[in-house]
Amino acid sequence: MNNNLQRKLMVKKYVWFWRSIQKESAEKTNKTTLLLIILLSVCGFFSCNNKAEQELSLPHKPNILLIVADDLGYGDIGCYGGEIETPSIDALAKNGIRFSSFHTAPMCAPTRAMLISGNGNHIAGMGAQSKVSDEFGYEGRLTDRVVTIPQLLQSAGYHTYMTGKWHLGMTPESNPHQKGFEQSFVLLNGAGNHYTNQSVLSKRNSRYTENGDSTNWNNGDYSTDFYTTKLITYISQNLDDNQPFFAFAAYTSPHWPLQVEKKHWEKYRGIYDDGYEKLRKKRMQSLKKAGIIPKNSRLPELHESVIPWDSLSDAEKMMEARKMELYAGMVDNLDENIGKIISFLKENGEYENTLIVFMSDNGAAYRDFFYAQNYSFLKDYYRNDYENMGNYNSYISYGPQWAEAGSAPFRYFKDYATEGGTNTTLIISNPNISGKNTISHIFTSVLDLAPTFYEVAEVNYPDVFNGNKVYPLRGESLVPLLTGKTENIHDSNYVFAVEHYGNAMLRKGDWKITNFKRPFKQEDFALYNISDDLGEQNDLKDSEPEKYKEMLEEWKKFSDEIKFQKPTDFK
């Protein structure tokens, strides 16, 4: 990858040189002579031996573009077999690697803490969605126990930009502007209206900041469109200085409320009229056909809260189908905006020098706050009649019924530490990686991305940052996989564990223990072998007592390190 990239960047350097001379002295320059010099130089570069190539330095390090979709389902996008039209994301897959066993935390904030730090969510300070206490792991903000990706990349000469959802602390010292982002426009809350400043979580307005300063949403702007335009603006401001950039597009789509222009959802009208149970089966088959999951995979039982489609009235079926049409429209719009960023990179000669990572932060979302007792005030601001669905003043969620389809072939969905809540979409794309348009089935996690970025950017991870000792990285770089040097990243003894508000899982090789029962009790962990039970249907803790004991011992080590507190222990 590096040698090819060096060649391409050297050519680009000469092109910049040629254009600058043309602009400054077009009439006086002997263009034929200059062109000859450039061609001879480029030819000399391409004919150099390997030793000489290794001694050349890049004109600038590769850019990194991190794109996170919010609550995207596992089988939604086209390259994973989904029926939603996602040509831009599919193009990334053709130029990259899709991952079938990429794991996150089961909810937004913990995943983002793990992503930005390369450490566990408790180590980073996000043991829950927001602050629970001042005790270790539950501070509700990024702590000094970790250093962030933008902080290290910025110290290595990278420009750092972010737009979208932060959800890692509300205080000024927790702002992305204080965590390494040179420029940022972010939603501090966990969710927001996609068109207005009206909160979807409280009676107050949503909270936004730009570069650390409070700002308001421009009512009428659509979130995904705005975040894309803002990010492109940030990148554009410094393109001429030839410094690399780290750009984080933390989209709030397709997170509820499901709001999007008619032109995006209308193309899906009628597609979901057969209901969520049939879509779930179709998704299962399409995932198999796409090669994402094994042919022998089986659907697990539906969540108990799902009401059978055939029991609904015609009016209820219309409402339900429209929910999924709106969701598909949001994904459609998301893909269009990703296409805008890719086009921008290509137009400015930055595409081939940019490592692009696309992922979802957790499994499909099932919650519907609009009808929750504690959120009855939302009816003062929103109305959900059929004709208004999808508009700025509607509050639509697609619920556990459609989330089950979005999480096929796994058990359950967001919030749960089952595969349905934690096994999500990941694509890593660049013209120079090995094995383009392939699928990797190896176990990977969100903790592997920070080490990958650091290796690509040639950044050393410190023991101490800003005078504070920081915890070591918990993942492994994926660069050896991306360059074709290996097919595996973690051995069978590697342990990946996540706990969020009493929802826990621990993975070691193909074995996994999961516990989501309340109140939390260690004896409620179930044991699964994921290699032949993706749906987590066969609890093996009684038939494999030694393995179960081994896994519980690993849990004890993990829970001691993170100073785990049961939800009932929270003050």
C-alpha positions in Angstrom: 0.0 0.0 0.0 2.7 2.5 0.9 4.7 2.2 -2.3 1.7 2.7 -4.5 0.6 5.6 -2.4 4.0 7.2 -2.6 3.9 7.0 -6.4 0.5 8.5 -6.6 1.3 11.3 -4.2 4.6 12.1 -5.9 2.7 12.5 -9.2 0.2 14.7 -7.4 3.1 16.8 -6.1 4.4 17.5 -9.5 1.0 18.3 -10.8 0.6 20.9 -8.0 4.1 22.3 -9.0 3.1 22.5 -12.6 -0.2 24.3 -11.9 1.5 26.8 -9.6 4.0 27.7 -12.3 1.3 28.1 -14.9 -0.7 30.4 -12.6 2.3 32.6 -11.6 4.0 33.0 -15.0 1.9 31.5 -17.7 3.3 33.8 -20.5 6.9 33.5 -19.5 7.2 29.8 -18.8 8.5 27.4 -21.4 5.8 24.8 -20.8 7.4 22.3 -23.1 10.6 22.4 -21.1 8.8 22.2 -17.8 6.6 19.3 -18.9 9.7 17.4 -20.0 11.4 18.0 -16.6 8.3 16.7 -14.8 7.9 13.6 -17.0 11.6 12.7 -16.6 11.2 13.2 -12.8 8.1 11.1 -12.6 9.6 8.3 -14.8 12.7 8.4 -12.6 10.5 7.9 -9.6 8.7 4.9 -11.1 11.9 3.2 -12.1 13.6 3.5 -8.7 14.4 0.3 -6.8 12.7 -0.8 -3.7 15.4 0.6 -1.4 15.1 4.1 -2.9 11.3 3.9 -2.7 11.6 3.2 1.1 13.8 6.2 1.5 11.3 8.6 -0.1 9.0 10.6 2.3 5.4 11.2 1.6 4.4 14.8 0.7 1.8 14.4 3.4 0.4 11.5 5.4 -2.9 9.8 4.4 -6.2 11.5 5.4 -8.7 9.6 7.5 -12.4 9.9 7.1 -14.5 8.3 9.8 -18.2 8.0 9.0 -20.6 6.8 11.7 -24.3 6.1 11.1 -26.5 6.2 14.1 -28.6 3.1 14.9 -28.2 1.6 11.4 -29.4 -2.0 11.1 -27.0 -4.8 10.1 -28.7 -5.7 6.8 -30.0 -2.3 5.7 -27.5 -1.3 3.1 -27.2 -2.7 -0.4 -23.7 -4.3 -0.1 -24.9 -6.2 2.9 -27.8 -7.5 0.9 -30.4 -4.8 1.9 -33.1 -3.4 -0.3 -32.4 0.2 0.5 -30.5 2.0 -2.3 -27.0 2.9 -1.1 -24.8 3.2 -4.2 -22.2 5.5 -2.5 -21.7 3.1 0.4 -21.7 0.1 -2.0 -19.0 1.8 -3.9 -16.9 2.1 -0.8 -17.4 -1.7 -0.3 -16.2 -2.4 -3.9 -13.1 -0.5 -3.1 -12.6 -2.0 0.3 -13.4 -4.7 2.8 -16.8 -5.5 4.5 -16.7 -7.0 8.0 -19.3 -9.4 9.1 -18.3 -9.7 12.7 -17.5 -6.2 13.8 -18.6 -5.4 17.4 -19.5 -2.3 19.3 -21.2 -1.5 22.6 -25.0 -1.9 22.7 -25.7 1.8 22.9 -24.5 5.1 21.4 -22.4 6.8 24.1 -20.4 3.8 25.2 -19.5 2.9 21.6 -18.4 6.5 20.9 -16.2 6.5 24.0 -14.6 3.3 22.9 -14.2 4.5 19.3 -12.6 7.9 20.1 -10.3 6.5 22.8 -9.4 2.9 21.8 -10.3 1.9 25.4 -13.3 0.4 27.2 -16.2 2.7 27.9 -15.7 2.6 31.6 -12.0 3.4 31.3 -13.1 6.3 29.1 -15.7 7.5 31.6 -18.9 6.4 29.8 -20.2 3.4 31.8 -23.7 4.7 31.1 -25.3 7.0 28.5 -24.7 10.0 30.7 -23.3 10.8 34.1 -24.4 8.5 36.9 -21.9 9.5 39.6 -18.4 10.9 40.1 -17.1 7.4 40.7 -14.7 5.6 38.3 -16.3 4.7 35.0 -19.6 6.6 35.4 -18.5 10.2 35.1 -20.5 10.8 31.9 -17.6 12.4 30.1 -14.2 11.5 28.6 -11.7 11.3 31.4 -8.0 11.9 31.6 -7.5 8.2 31.8 -7.6 8.2 28.0 -6.3 10.2 25.1 -8.4 10.7 22.0 -7.7 10.0 18.4 -7.9 13.7 17.4 -5.6 14.7 20.2 -2.8 12.4 19.0 -3.4 13.0 15.3 -3.4 16.8 15.9 -0.1 16.5 17.7 1.3 14.7 14.7 0.3 17.5 12.3 -3.2 16.5 11.3 -6.1 18.9 10.9 -9.0 17.5 12.9 -12.7 18.2 12.1 -16.0 16.9 13.3 -19.6 17.4 12.6 -22.6 15.6 14.1 -23.4 13.8 17.4 -20.9 14.1 20.3 -22.8 12.5 23.3 -19.6 12.4 25.4 -20.2 15.1 27.9 -22.1 18.4 28.2 -19.6 20.5 30.0 -17.2 23.0 28.4 -14.1 20.9 29.3 -15.8 17.8 27.8 -16.4 19.5 24.4 -14.8 18.2 21.3 -13.0 21.5 21.0 -11.1 20.5 24.2 -10.6 16.9 23.0 -8.5 17.5 20.0 -10.9 18.7 17.3 -9.6 21.9 15.6 -13.1 22.6 14.2 -16.4 21.1 15.2 -20.1 21.6 14.9 -21.8 19.1 17.2 -25.0 18.1 18.9 -24.1 17.5 22.6 -27.3 15.5 23.3 -27.9 11.8 22.4 -30.6 12.7 19.8 -32.1 15.7 18.1 -34.8 16.9 15.8 -33.5 16.6 12.2 -35.0 20.0 11.2 -35.3 22.2 14.2 -33.7 23.1 17.5 -36.6 21.6 19.5 -35.4 18.8 21.7 -36.6 15.3 21.3 -35.5 14.4 24.9 -36.7 17.3 27.0 -38.8 20.5 27.0 -35.7 22.5 26.3 -34.0 23.1 23.0 -31.2 20.7 21.9 -27.7 21.9 22.7 -25.2 22.6 19.9 -21.7 24.0 19.9 -19.4 25.2 17.2 -15.7 25.1 18.2 -16.7 25.1 21.8 -19.1 28.0 21.7 -22.9 27.6 22.1 -24.9 28.0 18.9 -28.4 27.4 17.7 -29.7 25.1 14.9 -30.9 27.0 11.8 -34.5 25.8 11.7 -35.2 24.2 8.4 -31.8 22.8 7.7 -31.8 19.0 7.5 -29.3 17.4 9.8 -27.5 15.0 7.4 -27.3 17.7 4.7 -26.0 20.3 7.1 -23.4 18.1 8.7 -22.1 17.1 5.3 -21.8 20.7 4.0 -20.2 21.9 7.3 -17.6 19.1 7.2 -16.7 19.8 3.6 -16.4 23.5 4.5 -14.0 22.7 7.3 -11.8 20.4 5.1 -11.8 23.0 2.2 -10.3 25.7 4.4 -6.9 24.0 4.7 -6.5 21.9 1.6 -3.8 24.1 0.2 -1.4 23.6 3.1 -0.9 19.9 2.1 -1.4 18.7 5.8 -3.4 15.5 6.2 -6.8 15.6 8.0 -8.9 13.5 10.3 -12.5 14.1 9.6 -15.3 12.6 11.7 -18.8 12.6 10.2 -20.9 11.5 13.2 -24.3 11.5 11.6 -27.5 11.4 13.6 -29.3 9.5 10.8 -31.1 7.1 10.8 -31.7 7.7 14.6 -35.3 8.5 15.5 -37.3 10.6 15.1 -37.7 9.4 11.6 -37.8 12.6 9.6 -36.8 13.1 6.0 -38.0 14.8 2.7 -40.6 13.0 0.8 -38.4 12.6 -2.3 -36.2 10.2 -0.3 -38.9 8.0 1.2 -41.5 8.0 -1.5 -39.4 5.6 -3.7 -39.9 3.0 -1.0 -43.7 3.3 -0.9 -45.3 -0.1 -0.9 -42.1 -2.1 -0.4 -42.8 -2.8 3.3 -46.6 -3.5 3.0 -46.0 -7.2 3.7 -44.8 -6.3 7.2 -41.8 -6.7 9.5 -41.9 -10.4 9.9 -41.6 -11.0 6.2 -38.9 -8.3 5.9 -36.9 -10.1 8.6 -37.0 -13.3 6.6 -36.1 -11.5 3.4 -33.2 -9.8 5.1 -32.0 -13.2 6.4 -31.9 -14.6 2.9 -30.3 -11.5 1.3 -27.5 -11.6 3.9 -26.8 -15.2 3.1 -26.9 -14.4 -0.7 -24.5 -11.5 -0.2 -22.1 -13.9 1.7 -22.3 -11.9 4.9 -23.6 -14.8 7.1 -23.3 -18.5 6.8 -25.9 -20.4 4.7 -26.9 -22.5 7.7 -27.8 -19.4 9.9 -31.2 -19.5 11.5 -33.5 -16.8 12.8 -33.9 -16.6 16.6 -37.2 -16.1 18.3 -38.8 -12.7 18.1 -38.7 -10.4 21.0 -41.7 -10.8 23.2 -42.8 -7.2 22.6 -43.4 -7.7 18.9 -47.0 -7.8 17.9 -47.8 -10.1 15.0 -48.4 -8.3 11.7 -51.5 -10.2 10.9 -53.1 -9.0 14.1 -52.9 -5.4 13.1 -55.8 -3.4 11.5 -55.4 -2.0 8.0 -54.9 1.5 9.4 -52.2 0.2 11.7 -50.5 -1.6 8.9 -50.4 1.6 6.9 -48.8 3.4 9.8 -46.2 0.6 10.3 -45.3 0.5 6.6 -44.8 4.2 6.5 -42.4 4.0 9.5 -40.1 1.7 7.5 -40.5 3.8 4.4 -39.3 6.9 6.4 -36.4 4.9 7.8 -35.4 3.7 4.4 -35.6 7.3 3.1 -33.2 8.5 5.9 -30.7 5.8 4.9 -31.2 6.9 1.3 -30.4 10.5 2.1 -27.4 9.4 4.3 -26.0 7.6 1.3 -26.5 10.6 -0.9 -24.5 12.8 1.5 -21.7 10.2 1.8 -21.6 10.4 -2.0 -21.1 14.2 -1.8 -18.1 13.8 0.5 -16.5 11.2 -1.8 -17.1 13.4 -4.8 -15.5 16.3 -3.0 -12.4 14.2 -2.2 -12.1 13.0 -5.8 -12.5 16.5 -7.3 -9.8 17.8 -5.0 -7.4 14.9 -5.6 -7.7 13.6 -2.0 -9.7 10.4 -2.6 -6.8 8.0 -3.2 -5.0 9.4 -0.2 -7.9 8.9 2.2 -8.6 5.9 4.3 -12.4 5.8 4.7 -14.2 3.9 7.5 -17.9 3.5 7.5 -19.7 2.0 10.5 -22.8 1.8 12.7 -22.6 2.6 16.4 -24.8 -0.2 17.5 -27.7 -2.4 16.4 -31.1 -1.2 15.2 -33.0 0.9 17.7 -36.3 -0.3 19.3 -37.2 2.5 21.7 -40.2 4.7 21.1 -40.2 7.6 23.6 -43.2 9.3 22.2 -45.5 6.9 23.9 -43.5 6.5 27.1 -45.1 7.8 30.3 -42.0 9.9 31.3 -42.0 11.6 27.9 -45.7 12.6 27.7 -44.6 16.2 27.2 -43.5 15.4 23.7 -47.1 15.5 22.6 -47.0 19.2 23.2 -44.5 19.6 20.4 -45.1 16.7 18.0 -48.0 15.0 16.3 -47.9 11.6 14.6 -51.0 11.4 12.5 -50.5 9.5 9.2 -50.4 12.5 6.9 -47.8 14.3 9.1 -45.4 11.3 9.5 -41.8 12.3 8.5 -42.2 16.0 8.9 -40.3 18.2 11.3 -43.0 18.1 13.9 -43.6 14.4 13.9 -41.9 12.0 16.3 -41.8 8.5 14.6 -39.8 5.5 15.8 -40.0 2.2 14.1 -40.0 0.2 17.3 -38.9 -3.4 18.2 -40.9 -4.9 15.3 -38.8 -3.3 12.6 -35.7 -3.4 14.7 -36.0 -7.2 14.7 -35.8 -7.1 10.9 -32.9 -4.6 11.0 -31.0 -6.9 13.3 -31.5 -10.2 11.5 -30.0 -12.8 11.9 -29.2 -11.9 15.5 -31.1 -11.9 18.7 -32.7 -8.6 19.7 -31.4 -5.2 19.0 -29.9 -2.0 20.5 -29.6 -1.8 24.3 -29.0 -5.6 24.5 -25.5 -7.0 24.7 -26.7 -9.8 22.4 -25.3 -9.9 18.8 -28.3 -7.9 17.7 -27.2 -5.0 19.8 -23.4 -5.2 19.2 -22.6 -6.9 15.9 -22.8 -4.1 13.4 -21.7 -2.8 10.0 -18.1 -1.9 9.1 -16.5 -1.1 5.8 -12.9 0.1 5.4 -12.1 1.5 2.0 -9.1 2.8 0.0 -7.9 2.2 -3.5 -4.6 0.9 -2.2 -5.8 -1.8 0.3 -5.5 -5.5 -0.4 -8.5 -7.7 -1.1 -10.9 -5.1 -2.4 -14.6 -6.0 -2.6 -14.2 -8.9 -0.2 -15.8 -9.9 3.1 -13.8 -10.5 6.3 -15.4 -12.8 8.8 -12.8 -12.4 11.5 -13.8 -11.0 14.9 -13.1 -7.3 15.1 -14.3 -4.5 17.4 -14.5 -0.8 17.7 -11.4 -0.9 19.8 -9.3 -1.9 16.7 -10.0 1.3 14.9 -7.8 3.7 17.0 -4.7 1.5 16.7 -5.4 1.3 12.9 -5.5 5.0 12.6 -2.4 5.5 14.6 -0.4 3.0 12.4 -1.7 4.6 9.2 -0.7 8.1 10.5 2.6 6.8 11.9 1.7 8.0 15.4 3.1 6.4 18.6 0.6 5.9 21.4 2.0 7.4 24.7 2.1 6.1 28.3 1.5 9.7 29.5 -0.5 12.5 27.8 -0.7 16.1 29.2 0.8 14.9 32.4 -1.7 12.1 32.9 -0.9 8.4 32.7 -3.3 6.9 30.1 -4.5 3.3 29.8 -3.0 1.2 27.0 -4.9 0.5 23.8 -7.2 -2.5 24.0 -7.4 -3.4 20.3 -5.1 -4.2 17.5 -4.3 -2.4 14.2 -6.1 -3.8 11.2 -3.4 -2.6 8.9 -1.8 -6.1 8.5 -5.2 -7.3 7.3 -5.7 -4.3 5.0 -2.3 -4.8 3.4 -2.8 -8.5 2.9 -0.1 -9.6 5.4 -2.5 -11.6 7.5 -6.0 -12.8 7.6 -6.4 -12.7 11.4 -6.0 -9.9 14.0 -6.9 -11.5 17.3 -6.0 -15.0 18.6 -8.4 -17.3 20.4 -7.3 -15.9 23.8 -8.2 -12.3 23.1 -10.9 -11.0 25.4 -13.4 -8.3 24.4 -16.0 -7.3 27.0 -18.6 -4.6 27.3 -20.9 -3.6 30.1 -23.6 -0.9 30.0 -26.0 -0.3 32.8 -26.2 -4.0 33.7 -26.2 -5.2 30.2 -23.0 -7.3 29.8 -21.2 -9.5 27.4 -17.7 -11.0 27.2 -16.2 -12.7 24.1 -13.2 -15.0 24.0 -12.6 -16.7 20.7 -15.8 -18.2 19.5 -17.2 -18.3 23.0 -19.4 -15.6 24.5 -21.3 -15.0 27.8 -24.2 -12.6 27.8 -26.3 -11.2 30.6 -29.2 -8.7 30.2 -31.5 -9.8 33.0 -32.6 -7.5 35.8 -31.6 -7.4 38.6 -28.1 -8.2 37.5 -26.7 -11.5 38.9 -23.6 -13.2 37.8 -25.3 -16.6 37.7 -27.6 -15.3 35.0 -24.8 -15.2 32.4 -25.6 -17.5 29.5 -22.9 -19.3 27.4 -22.9 -19.5 23.6 -20.7 -20.7 20.9 -21.1 -18.0 18.2 -19.4 -20.1 15.5 -22.5 -22.1 15.0 -25.1 -20.1 17.0 -25.3 -16.5 15.7 -28.8 -16.2 17.1 -27.7 -17.1 20.7 -30.4 -19.7 21.1 -28.5 -22.6 22.7 -27.3 -21.8 26.2 -24.3 -24.2 26.9 -23.5 -23.3 30.4 -24.7 -26.6 31.8 -23.2 -28.8 29.1 -19.9 -26.9 29.0 -19.2 -26.2 32.7 -15.4 -25.8 32.4 -15.7 -23.3 29.6 -18.4 -21.4 31.5 -16.2 -21.3 34.6 -13.3 -20.0 32.4 -15.5 -17.3 30.9 -16.8 -16.2 34.4 -13.2 -15.9 35.6 -12.5 -13.5 32.7 -15.6 -11.6 33.6 -14.4 -11.2 37.2 -11.0 -9.8 35.9 -12.8 -7.4 33.6 -15.4 -6.2 36.2 -12.7 -5.7 38.8 -10.7 -3.5 36.4 -13.7 -1.3 35.4 -14.9 -1.1 39.0 -18.3 -2.4 37.8 -21.4 -1.3 39.6 -24.8 -2.9 39.3 -27.6 -0.5 38.4 -29.0 -1.0 41.8 -25.7 0.3 43.3 -26.1 3.7 41.5 -26.8 6.6 43.9 
